């Protein structure tokens, strides 16, 4: 997800100089995706450790 966010930010910066009304929203979407990634959204949940579960039994 961070790769998509960086791509949106870079495309937004490029389009900012060519077509500003397209570049600004694209850049904002990229920033929102980067913030969501930093907050932890889109990451996989931590799986169970089977080795620890075997020792408990």
CHARMM internal coordinates of N, CA and C (Angstrom, degrees):
IC EDIT
DIST 1 N 1 CA 1.4451
DIST 1 CA 1 C 1.5172
ANGL 1 N 1 CA 1 C 110.64
DIST 1 C 2 N 1.3248
ANGL 1 CA 1 C 2 N 117.00
DIHE 1 N 1 CA 1 C 2 N -31.64
DIST 2 N 2 CA 1.4539
ANGL 1 C 2 N 2 CA 118.72
DIHE 1 CA 1 C 2 N 2 CA -179.69
DIST 2 CA 2 C 1.5217
ANGL 2 N 2 CA 2 C 110.50
DIHE 1 C 2 N 2 CA 2 C -68.37
DIST 2 C 3 N 1.3297
ANGL 2 CA 2 C 3 N 116.75
DIHE 2 N 2 CA 2 C 3 N -31.30
DIST 3 N 3 CA 1.4631
ANGL 2 C 3 N 3 CA 119.77
DIHE 2 CA 2 C 3 N 3 CA 177.33
DIST 3 CA 3 C 1.5217
ANGL 3 N 3 CA 3 C 111.64
DIHE 2 C 3 N 3 CA 3 C -65.06
DIST 3 C 4 N 1.3145
ANGL 3 CA 3 C 4 N 115.89
DIHE 3 N 3 CA 3 C 4 N -40.52
DIST 4 N 4 CA 1.4676
ANGL 3 C 4 N 4 CA 120.66
DIHE 3 CA 3 C 4 N 4 CA 178.09
DIST 4 CA 4 C 1.5209
ANGL 4 N 4 CA 4 C 109.81
DIHE 3 C 4 N 4 CA 4 C -66.07
DIST 4 C 5 N 1.3360
ANGL 4 CA 4 C 5 N 117.08
DIHE 4 N 4 CA 4 C 5 N -40.23
DIST 5 N 5 CA 1.4575
ANGL 4 C 5 N 5 CA 120.95
DIHE 4 CA 4 C 5 N 5 CA 179.14
DIST 5 CA 5 C 1.5215
ANGL 5 N 5 CA 5 C 111.04
DIHE 4 C 5 N 5 CA 5 C -62.87
DIST 5 C 6 N 1.3287
ANGL 5 CA 5 C 6 N 117.10
DIHE 5 N 5 CA 5 C 6 N -44.63
DIST 6 N 6 CA 1.4670
ANGL 5 C 6 N 6 CA 120.49
DIHE 5 CA 5 C 6 N 6 CA 179.40
DIST 6 CA 6 C 1.5203
ANGL 6 N 6 CA 6 C 110.05
DIHE 5 C 6 N 6 CA 6 C -64.77
DIST 6 C 7 N 1.3323
ANGL 6 CA 6 C 7 N 117.11
DIHE 6 N 6 CA 6 C 7 N -39.77
DIST 7 N 7 CA 1.4621
ANGL 6 C 7 N 7 CA 120.31
DIHE 6 CA 6 C 7 N 7 CA 178.42
DIST 7 CA 7 C 1.5269
ANGL 7 N 7 CA 7 C 111.16
DIHE 6 C 7 N 7 CA 7 C -62.56
DIST 7 C 8 N 1.3279
ANGL 7 CA 7 C 8 N 116.96
DIHE 7 N 7 CA 7 C 8 N -44.09
DIST 8 N 8 CA 1.4617
ANGL 7 C 8 N 8 CA 120.09
DIHE 7 CA 7 C 8 N 8 CA 178.37
DIST 8 CA 8 C 1.5266
ANGL 8 N 8 CA 8 C 110.99
DIHE 7 C 8 N 8 CA 8 C -62.29
DIST 8 C 9 N 1.3159
ANGL 8 CA 8 C 9 N 117.18
DIHE 8 N 8 CA 8 C 9 N -41.13
DIST 9 N 9 CA 1.4659
ANGL 8 C 9 N 9 CA 120.28
DIHE 8 CA 8 C 9 N 9 CA 179.37
DIST 9 CA 9 C 1.5259
ANGL 9 N 9 CA 9 C 110.31
DIHE 8 C 9 N 9 CA 9 C -63.55
DIST 9 C 10 N 1.3277
ANGL 9 CA 9 C 10 N 117.42
DIHE 9 N 9 CA 9 C 10 N -45.16
DIST 10 N 10 CA 1.4676
ANGL 9 C 10 N 10 CA 120.25
DIHE 9 CA 9 C 10 N 10 CA -179.32
DIST 10 CA 10 C 1.5299
ANGL 10 N 10 CA 10 C 111.67
DIHE 9 C 10 N 10 CA 10 C -65.91
DIST 10 C 11 N 1.3233
ANGL 10 CA 10 C 11 N 116.82
DIHE 10 N 10 CA 10 C 11 N -42.82
DIST 11 N 11 CA 1.4681
ANGL 10 C 11 N 11 CA 119.75
DIHE 10 CA 10 C 11 N 11 CA 177.59
DIST 11 CA 11 C 1.5267
ANGL 11 N 11 CA 11 C 109.78
DIHE 10 C 11 N 11 CA 11 C -65.06
DIST 11 C 12 N 1.3168
ANGL 11 CA 11 C 12 N 116.92
DIHE 11 N 11 CA 11 C 12 N -38.23
DIST 12 N 12 CA 1.4628
ANGL 11 C 12 N 12 CA 120.41
DIHE 11 CA 11 C 12 N 12 CA 177.23
DIST 12 CA 12 C 1.5147
ANGL 12 N 12 CA 12 C 112.22
DIHE 11 C 12 N 12 CA 12 C -62.18
DIST 12 C 13 N 1.3362
ANGL 12 CA 12 C 13 N 117.13
DIHE 12 N 12 CA 12 C 13 N -40.48
DIST 13 N 13 CA 1.4628
ANGL 12 C 13 N 13 CA 120.24
DIHE 12 CA 12 C 13 N 13 CA 178.29
DIST 13 CA 13 C 1.5280
ANGL 13 N 13 CA 13 C 110.66
DIHE 12 C 13 N 13 CA 13 C -66.62
DIST 13 C 14 N 1.3339
ANGL 13 CA 13 C 14 N 116.85
DIHE 13 N 13 CA 13 C 14 N -41.23
DIST 14 N 14 CA 1.4698
ANGL 13 C 14 N 14 CA 119.59
DIHE 13 CA 13 C 14 N 14 CA 178.99
DIST 14 CA 14 C 1.5250
ANGL 14 N 14 CA 14 C 111.34
DIHE 13 C 14 N 14 CA 14 C -64.40
DIST 14 C 15 N 1.3283
ANGL 14 CA 14 C 15 N 116.80
DIHE 14 N 14 CA 14 C 15 N -45.67
DIST 15 N 15 CA 1.4591
ANGL 14 C 15 N 15 CA 120.28
DIHE 14 CA 14 C 15 N 15 CA -179.43
DIST 15 CA 15 C 1.5244
ANGL 15 N 15 CA 15 C 112.18
DIHE 14 C 15 N 15 CA 15 C -73.34
DIST 15 C 16 N 1.3181
ANGL 15 CA 15 C 16 N 117.92
DIHE 15 N 15 CA 15 C 16 N -17.12
DIST 16 N 16 CA 1.4569
ANGL 15 C 16 N 16 CA 120.99
DIHE 15 CA 15 C 16 N 16 CA 178.97
DIST 16 CA 16 C 1.5270
ANGL 16 N 16 CA 16 C 110.60
DIHE 15 C 16 N 16 CA 16 C -60.22
DIST 16 C 17 N 1.3141
ANGL 16 CA 16 C 17 N 116.58
DIHE 16 N 16 CA 16 C 17 N -35.09
DIST 17 N 17 CA 1.4540
ANGL 16 C 17 N 17 CA 120.25
DIHE 16 CA 16 C 17 N 17 CA -178.69
DIST 17 CA 17 C 1.5233
ANGL 17 N 17 CA 17 C 112.54
DIHE 16 C 17 N 17 CA 17 C -87.33
DIST 17 C 18 N 1.3299
ANGL 17 CA 17 C 18 N 117.18
DIHE 17 N 17 CA 17 C 18 N -22.08
DIST 18 N 18 CA 1.4644
ANGL 17 C 18 N 18 CA 120.91
DIHE 17 CA 17 C 18 N 18 CA -177.91
DIST 18 CA 18 C 1.5230
ANGL 18 N 18 CA 18 C 110.34
DIHE 17 C 18 N 18 CA 18 C -93.86
DIST 18 C 19 N 1.3292
ANGL 18 CA 18 C 19 N 116.10
DIHE 18 N 18 CA 18 C 19 N -56.49
DIST 19 N 19 CA 1.4659
ANGL 18 C 19 N 19 CA 122.62
DIHE 18 CA 18 C 19 N 19 CA -178.31
DIST 19 CA 19 C 1.5309
ANGL 19 N 19 CA 19 C 107.17
DIHE 18 C 19 N 19 CA 19 C -132.47
DIST 19 C 20 N 1.3265
ANGL 19 CA 19 C 20 N 118.15
DIHE 19 N 19 CA 19 C 20 N 88.97
DIST 20 N 20 CA 1.4771
ANGL 19 C 20 N 20 CA 120.32
DIHE 19 CA 19 C 20 N 20 CA -173.18
DIST 20 CA 20 C 1.5206
ANGL 20 N 20 CA 20 C 114.55
DIHE 19 C 20 N 20 CA 20 C -57.95
DIST 20 C 21 N 1.3392
ANGL 20 CA 20 C 21 N 119.14
DIHE 20 N 20 CA 20 C 21 N -35.03
DIST 21 N 21 CA 1.4617
ANGL 20 C 21 N 21 CA 120.26
DIHE 20 CA 20 C 21 N 21 CA -177.62
DIST 21 CA 21 C 1.5198
ANGL 21 N 21 CA 21 C 112.08
DIHE 20 C 21 N 21 CA 21 C -73.48
DIST 21 C 22 N 1.3115
ANGL 21 CA 21 C 22 N 117.78
DIHE 21 N 21 CA 21 C 22 N -8.06
DIST 22 N 22 CA 1.4605
ANGL 21 C 22 N 22 CA 121.68
DIHE 21 CA 21 C 22 N 22 CA 172.19
DIST 22 CA 22 C 1.5256
ANGL 22 N 22 CA 22 C 109.89
DIHE 21 C 22 N 22 CA 22 C -100.66
DIST 22 C 23 N 1.3152
ANGL 22 CA 22 C 23 N 117.04
DIHE 22 N 22 CA 22 C 23 N -40.54
DIST 23 N 23 CA 1.4594
ANGL 22 C 23 N 23 CA 121.53
DIHE 22 CA 22 C 23 N 23 CA -176.20
DIST 23 CA 23 C 1.5122
ANGL 23 N 23 CA 23 C 114.15
DIHE 22 C 23 N 23 CA 23 C -65.44
DIST 23 C 24 N 1.3137
ANGL 23 CA 23 C 24 N 116.63
DIHE 23 N 23 CA 23 C 24 N -38.94
DIST 24 N 24 CA 1.4747
ANGL 23 C 24 N 24 CA 120.11
DIHE 23 CA 23 C 24 N 24 CA -177.69
DIST 24 CA 24 C 1.5313
ANGL 24 N 24 CA 24 C 111.45
DIHE 23 C 24 N 24 CA 24 C -64.89
DIST 24 C 25 N 1.3460
ANGL 24 CA 24 C 25 N 120.04
DIHE 24 N 24 CA 24 C 25 N -50.77
DIST 25 N 25 CA 1.4796
ANGL 24 C 25 N 25 CA 118.59
DIHE 24 CA 24 C 25 N 25 CA 178.44
DIST 25 CA 25 C 1.5257
ANGL 25 N 25 CA 25 C 113.41
DIHE 24 C 25 N 25 CA 25 C -63.63
DIST 25 C 26 N 1.3319
ANGL 25 CA 25 C 26 N 117.01
DIHE 25 N 25 CA 25 C 26 N -36.99
DIST 26 N 26 CA 1.4590
ANGL 25 C 26 N 26 CA 119.54
DIHE 25 CA 25 C 26 N 26 CA 179.44
DIST 26 CA 26 C 1.5251
ANGL 26 N 26 CA 26 C 110.17
DIHE 25 C 26 N 26 CA 26 C -64.74
DIST 26 C 27 N 1.3253
ANGL 26 CA 26 C 27 N 116.97
DIHE 26 N 26 CA 26 C 27 N -41.67
DIST 27 N 27 CA 1.4601
ANGL 26 C 27 N 27 CA 120.67
DIHE 26 CA 26 C 27 N 27 CA 176.96
DIST 27 CA 27 C 1.5138
ANGL 27 N 27 CA 27 C 112.51
DIHE 26 C 27 N 27 CA 27 C -64.64
DIST 27 C 28 N 1.3221
ANGL 27 CA 27 C 28 N 116.46
DIHE 27 N 27 CA 27 C 28 N -38.26
DIST 28 N 28 CA 1.4735
ANGL 27 C 28 N 28 CA 120.06
DIHE 27 CA 27 C 28 N 28 CA 178.73
DIST 28 CA 28 C 1.5304
ANGL 28 N 28 CA 28 C 110.48
DIHE 27 C 28 N 28 CA 28 C -65.93
DIST 28 C 29 N 1.3261
ANGL 28 CA 28 C 29 N 117.23
DIHE 28 N 28 CA 28 C 29 N -40.75
DIST 29 N 29 CA 1.4706
ANGL 28 C 29 N 29 CA 120.29
DIHE 28 CA 28 C 29 N 29 CA 176.86
DIST 29 CA 29 C 1.5267
ANGL 29 N 29 CA 29 C 109.81
DIHE 28 C 29 N 29 CA 29 C -61.49
DIST 29 C 30 N 1.3252
ANGL 29 CA 29 C 30 N 117.26
DIHE 29 N 29 CA 29 C 30 N -42.07
DIST 30 N 30 CA 1.4660
ANGL 29 C 30 N 30 CA 120.67
DIHE 29 CA 29 C 30 N 30 CA 177.32
DIST 30 CA 30 C 1.5127
ANGL 30 N 30 CA 30 C 112.11
DIHE 29 C 30 N 30 CA 30 C -61.68
DIST 30 C 31 N 1.3233
ANGL 30 CA 30 C 31 N 117.00
DIHE 30 N 30 CA 30 C 31 N -42.17
DIST 31 N 31 CA 1.4720
ANGL 30 C 31 N 31 CA 119.95
DIHE 30 CA 30 C 31 N 31 CA 177.66
DIST 31 CA 31 C 1.5270
ANGL 31 N 31 CA 31 C 111.44
DIHE 30 C 31 N 31 CA 31 C -64.30
DIST 31 C 32 N 1.3278
ANGL 31 CA 31 C 32 N 117.15
DIHE 31 N 31 CA 31 C 32 N -41.06
DIST 32 N 32 CA 1.4646
ANGL 31 C 32 N 32 CA 120.01
DIHE 31 CA 31 C 32 N 32 CA 178.74
DIST 32 CA 32 C 1.5280
ANGL 32 N 32 CA 32 C 111.40
DIHE 31 C 32 N 32 CA 32 C -63.82
DIST 32 C 33 N 1.3299
ANGL 32 CA 32 C 33 N 117.14
DIHE 32 N 32 CA 32 C 33 N -41.02
DIST 33 N 33 CA 1.4611
ANGL 32 C 33 N 33 CA 119.66
DIHE 32 CA 32 C 33 N 33 CA 177.25
DIST 33 CA 33 C 1.5233
ANGL 33 N 33 CA 33 C 111.69
DIHE 32 C 33 N 33 CA 33 C -64.32
DIST 33 C 34 N 1.3310
ANGL 33 CA 33 C 34 N 117.12
DIHE 33 N 33 CA 33 C 34 N -39.16
DIST 34 N 34 CA 1.4590
ANGL 33 C 34 N 34 CA 120.67
DIHE 33 CA 33 C 34 N 34 CA 178.42
DIST 34 CA 34 C 1.5258
ANGL 34 N 34 CA 34 C 110.60
DIHE 33 C 34 N 34 CA 34 C -65.52
DIST 34 C 35 N 1.3171
ANGL 34 CA 34 C 35 N 117.34
DIHE 34 N 34 CA 34 C 35 N -40.53
DIST 35 N 35 CA 1.4721
ANGL 34 C 35 N 35 CA 120.78
DIHE 34 CA 34 C 35 N 35 CA 178.59
DIST 35 CA 35 C 1.5276
ANGL 35 N 35 CA 35 C 110.34
DIHE 34 C 35 N 35 CA 35 C -65.50
DIST 35 C 36 N 1.3324
ANGL 35 CA 35 C 36 N 116.76
DIHE 35 N 35 CA 35 C 36 N -41.89
DIST 36 N 36 CA 1.4680
ANGL 35 C 36 N 36 CA 119.58
DIHE 35 CA 35 C 36 N 36 CA 177.80
DIST 36 CA 36 C 1.5229
ANGL 36 N 36 CA 36 C 111.11
DIHE 35 C 36 N 36 CA 36 C -63.23
DIST 36 C 37 N 1.3355
ANGL 36 CA 36 C 37 N 116.83
DIHE 36 N 36 CA 36 C 37 N -38.19
DIST 37 N 37 CA 1.4672
ANGL 36 C 37 N 37 CA 120.34
DIHE 36 CA 36 C 37 N 37 CA 178.37
DIST 37 CA 37 C 1.5264
ANGL 37 N 37 CA 37 C 110.09
DIHE 36 C 37 N 37 CA 37 C -65.11
DIST 37 C 38 N 1.3242
ANGL 37 CA 37 C 38 N 116.91
DIHE 37 N 37 CA 37 C 38 N -42.56
DIST 38 N 38 CA 1.4648
ANGL 37 C 38 N 38 CA 120.13
DIHE 37 CA 37 C 38 N 38 CA 178.75
DIST 38 CA 38 C 1.5248
ANGL 38 N 38 CA 38 C 111.68
DIHE 37 C 38 N 38 CA 38 C -64.88
DIST 38 C 39 N 1.3341
ANGL 38 CA 38 C 39 N 116.45
DIHE 38 N 38 CA 38 C 39 N -32.42
DIST 39 N 39 CA 1.4623
ANGL 38 C 39 N 39 CA 120.58
DIHE 38 CA 38 C 39 N 39 CA 179.46
DIST 39 CA 39 C 1.5259
ANGL 39 N 39 CA 39 C 112.24
DIHE 38 C 39 N 39 CA 39 C -76.28
DIST 39 C 40 N 1.3317
ANGL 39 CA 39 C 40 N 117.74
DIHE 39 N 39 CA 39 C 40 N -14.29
DIST 40 N 40 CA 1.4558
ANGL 39 C 40 N 40 CA 120.07
DIHE 39 CA 39 C 40 N 40 CA 176.11
DIST 40 CA 40 C 1.5074
ANGL 40 N 40 CA 40 C 115.15
DIHE 39 C 40 N 40 CA 40 C 108.00
DIST 40 C 41 N 1.3155
ANGL 40 CA 40 C 41 N 118.76
DIHE 40 N 40 CA 40 C 41 N 0.65
DIST 41 N 41 CA 1.4597
ANGL 40 C 41 N 41 CA 120.56
DIHE 40 CA 40 C 41 N 41 CA 178.52
DIST 41 CA 41 C 1.5225
ANGL 41 N 41 CA 41 C 109.30
DIHE 40 C 41 N 41 CA 41 C -74.80
DIST 41 C 42 N 1.3215
ANGL 41 CA 41 C 42 N 116.10
DIHE 41 N 41 CA 41 C 42 N 143.58
DIST 42 N 42 CA 1.4462
ANGL 41 C 42 N 42 CA 121.12
DIHE 41 CA 41 C 42 N 42 CA 177.20
DIST 42 CA 42 C 1.5144
ANGL 42 N 42 CA 42 C 114.51
DIHE 41 C 42 N 42 CA 42 C 87.95
DIST 42 C 43 N 1.3193
ANGL 42 CA 42 C 43 N 117.48
DIHE 42 N 42 CA 42 C 43 N 0.10
DIST 43 N 43 CA 1.4622
ANGL 42 C 43 N 43 CA 120.38
DIHE 42 CA 42 C 43 N 43 CA 177.34
DIST 43 CA 43 C 1.5182
ANGL 43 N 43 CA 43 C 109.33
DIHE 42 C 43 N 43 CA 43 C -91.00
DIST 43 C 44 N 1.3133
ANGL 43 CA 43 C 44 N 115.35
DIHE 43 N 43 CA 43 C 44 N 154.76
DIST 44 N 44 CA 1.4591
ANGL 43 C 44 N 44 CA 119.63
DIHE 43 CA 43 C 44 N 44 CA 178.80
DIST 44 CA 44 C 1.5177
ANGL 44 N 44 CA 44 C 110.05
DIHE 43 C 44 N 44 CA 44 C -76.71
DIST 44 C 45 N 1.2894
ANGL 44 CA 44 C 45 N 114.95
DIHE 44 N 44 CA 44 C 45 N 147.81
DIST 45 N 45 CA 1.4608
ANGL 44 C 45 N 45 CA 119.87
DIHE 44 CA 44 C 45 N 45 CA 176.48
DIST 45 CA 45 C 1.5270
ANGL 45 N 45 CA 45 C 109.05
DIHE 44 C 45 N 45 CA 45 C -70.74
DIST 45 C 46 N 1.3079
ANGL 45 CA 45 C 46 N 115.79
DIHE 45 N 45 CA 45 C 46 N 151.37
DIST 46 N 46 CA 1.4547
ANGL 45 C 46 N 46 CA 120.55
DIHE 45 CA 45 C 46 N 46 CA 178.95
DIST 46 CA 46 C 1.5140
ANGL 46 N 46 CA 46 C 108.49
DIHE 45 C 46 N 46 CA 46 C -71.19
DIST 46 C 47 N 1.3145
ANGL 46 CA 46 C 47 N 116.21
DIHE 46 N 46 CA 46 C 47 N 129.58
DIST 47 N 47 CA 1.4573
ANGL 46 C 47 N 47 CA 121.04
DIHE 46 CA 46 C 47 N 47 CA -178.34
DIST 47 CA 47 C 1.5238
ANGL 47 N 47 CA 47 C 111.55
DIHE 46 C 47 N 47 CA 47 C -80.14
DIST 47 C 48 N 1.3229
ANGL 47 CA 47 C 48 N 114.85
DIHE 47 N 47 CA 47 C 48 N 167.84
DIST 48 N 48 CA 1.4627
ANGL 47 C 48 N 48 CA 120.47
DIHE 47 CA 47 C 48 N 48 CA 178.26
DIST 48 CA 48 C 1.5094
ANGL 48 N 48 CA 48 C 109.54
DIHE 47 C 48 N 48 CA 48 C -73.21
DIST 48 C 49 N 1.3071
ANGL 48 CA 48 C 49 N 115.61
DIHE 48 N 48 CA 48 C 49 N 148.06
DIST 49 N 49 CA 1.4528
ANGL 48 C 49 N 49 CA 121.03
DIHE 48 CA 48 C 49 N 49 CA 175.40
DIST 49 CA 49 C 1.5239
ANGL 49 N 49 CA 49 C 107.55
DIHE 48 C 49 N 49 CA 49 C -96.27
DIST 49 C 50 N 1.3307
ANGL 49 CA 49 C 50 N 116.50
DIHE 49 N 49 CA 49 C 50 N 106.07
DIST 50 N 50 CA 1.4651
ANGL 49 C 50 N 50 CA 121.00
DIHE 49 CA 49 C 50 N 50 CA -175.86
DIST 50 CA 50 C 1.5236
ANGL 50 N 50 CA 50 C 112.38
DIHE 49 C 50 N 50 CA 50 C -66.15
DIST 50 C 51 N 1.3282
ANGL 50 CA 50 C 51 N 118.31
DIHE 50 N 50 CA 50 C 51 N -30.02
DIST 51 N 51 CA 1.4679
ANGL 50 C 51 N 51 CA 120.71
DIHE 50 CA 50 C 51 N 51 CA 179.98
DIST 51 CA 51 C 1.5276
ANGL 51 N 51 CA 51 C 110.61
DIHE 50 C 51 N 51 CA 51 C -64.83
DIST 51 C 52 N 1.3147
ANGL 51 CA 51 C 52 N 117.44
DIHE 51 N 51 CA 51 C 52 N -39.54
DIST 52 N 52 CA 1.4654
ANGL 51 C 52 N 52 CA 120.97
DIHE 51 CA 51 C 52 N 52 CA 178.56
DIST 52 CA 52 C 1.5179
ANGL 52 N 52 CA 52 C 109.73
DIHE 51 C 52 N 52 CA 52 C -68.62
DIST 52 C 53 N 1.3275
ANGL 52 CA 52 C 53 N 117.74
DIHE 52 N 52 CA 52 C 53 N -40.05
DIST 53 N 53 CA 1.4657
ANGL 52 C 53 N 53 CA 120.68
DIHE 52 CA 52 C 53 N 53 CA 179.57
DIST 53 CA 53 C 1.5236
ANGL 53 N 53 CA 53 C 112.20
DIHE 52 C 53 N 53 CA 53 C -64.71
DIST 53 C 54 N 1.3250
ANGL 53 CA 53 C 54 N 118.64
DIHE 53 N 53 CA 53 C 54 N -33.04
DIST 54 N 54 CA 1.4650
ANGL 53 C 54 N 54 CA 121.63
DIHE 53 CA 53 C 54 N 54 CA 179.56
DIST 54 CA 54 C 1.5330
ANGL 54 N 54 CA 54 C 111.35
DIHE 53 C 54 N 54 CA 54 C -69.68
DIST 54 C 55 N 1.3165
ANGL 54 CA 54 C 55 N 116.56
DIHE 54 N 54 CA 54 C 55 N -33.14
DIST 55 N 55 CA 1.4694
ANGL 54 C 55 N 55 CA 119.53
DIHE 54 CA 54 C 55 N 55 CA -179.55
DIST 55 CA 55 C 1.5344
ANGL 55 N 55 CA 55 C 111.58
DIHE 54 C 55 N 55 CA 55 C -73.06
DIST 55 C 56 N 1.3144
ANGL 55 CA 55 C 56 N 117.48
DIHE 55 N 55 CA 55 C 56 N -26.62
DIST 56 N 56 CA 1.4560
ANGL 55 C 56 N 56 CA 120.78
DIHE 55 CA 55 C 56 N 56 CA -179.30
DIST 56 CA 56 C 1.5124
ANGL 56 N 56 CA 56 C 111.86
DIHE 55 C 56 N 56 CA 56 C -73.73
DIST 56 C 57 N 1.3100
ANGL 56 CA 56 C 57 N 117.70
DIHE 56 N 56 CA 56 C 57 N -28.23
DIST 57 N 57 CA 1.4647
ANGL 56 C 57 N 57 CA 120.96
DIHE 56 CA 56 C 57 N 57 CA -175.75
DIST 57 CA 57 C 1.4969
ANGL 57 N 57 CA 57 C 113.49
DIHE 56 C 57 N 57 CA 57 C -77.16
END
COOR INIT
IC SEED 1 N 1 CA 1 C
IC BUILD
